[in-house]
Amino acid sequence: KEAGEKLSDIGGKLTKYVTAPLAAAGAGLVAVGSQFDDAFDKIRIGTGATGKALEAFQDDFRAVAKTVPASFDHISTAIADYNTRLGLVGKPLQELSRQTLELARITGTDLATVIEQTSQSFQAFKLPADQYGAALDYVFKVSQSTGIQMGQLQQDLIKFAPALKQLGLNFQESATLIGQLDKAGVDVEQTMAGLTKAVATMAKQGVTDANKAIQILFDRIKNAPTDIQGTQAALEVFGARAGPALASAIREGKLSYEDL
């Protein structure tokens, strides 16, 4: 009887402290395995990859999952979408996925939206793949220093890319200009239209360097003898909506050519 009671007590402890935890751990492993399967299915469907190509994407997924505190679903989204949108594979795909996942987590923004806007802005300026990481870092820096929302900044980069490139501005210069205009409370669309028109006019007058033309415009407004004359100069170039605010920002030192 005494031996039976001891065996019963041992059995109860084994059930409580060994069997039950092992069962729970097993269930957890099954759940994790299911999440891996779902993530791999998402990558397969998103990229259309099979065989060794799919195995390579699965390796990319594992590499990112080891270093970023993100859900398997989000990691597979980044891997699949950046491959589809930008054609990235291997290390470049891993690095941009890590950056974007961290950015979305830090800023609390929707991952799919960040991927879409990032991809479109890179493509709008025809950036090479080896510049993607630095470009994304720079956009975040401009957002932090000027206060413009990253989503708005990237939307403006996409929308005004043709005008900005016509002005001779690269990706970083364009991001800086948009951020500074937003910070100064100036209408970006009106400013872009005015700058494009003014640079085209000055090109006919012999000023073929767009950056030099922008500097001349800013200096003309800044160095006008009076505020009224400075505002008038801005009105002639940028119109009634953007002109007054732009003149005020330039003459008060809130916006300058050197900021670009």
Disulfide bonds with the S-S distance in Angstrom:
none
